[in-house]
Amino acid sequence: MNLSGLGIFHTIIGVTALIGAVIGFIRYGKINLAQPSGKVYFYTTAVTSLTALGISKNGGFNAGHVFSLFILVLITVAYFLFANKKESKKARYFENFLLSFSFFLSLVPTVNETFTRVPIGHPLAKDIKDPIIGQTLLVILLLFIVGSVFQFIKQKRENVEVS
């Protein structure tokens, strides 16, 4: 698999972030920064994004680095909304979307890297252009869209209850 020490650390922390997000989606219908699962997602995603900047399979700055920086911006803005706009009902919509979008974007390199490495010796995909990667990302995109609509409806109900 040829992972560096940083690559192994990045992978472990990244998987932890994904687990935190999935727990949040199951329990709360969103990544909830007020809950332990949301905090795990936020901090481990930040570390994963930063450590990704030190990793390059192809050498030099690449699309994966851009994804990492963009994800870092998304979670930072979401955290700002969570911490500083507690009374704003509109801010919750953006917070939920930004966190979910960061999760979706995290899955793009995760699928690419996993499918081109696992199982060891006979990976599912030969390279990033393999149809199984595109098909999997399409399914994840559809789940993201459906999930975002669900979150919007759920947040709208929560906002009405608070009024």
Secondary structure as UniProt FT lines:
FT   HELIX           5..28
FT   TURN            33..34
FT   HELIX           36..52
FT   TURN            53..54
FT   HELIX           63..84
FT   TURN            86..87
FT   HELIX           89..115
FT   TURN            116..117
FT   TURN            120..121
FT   TURN            128..129
FT   HELIX           131..162
//
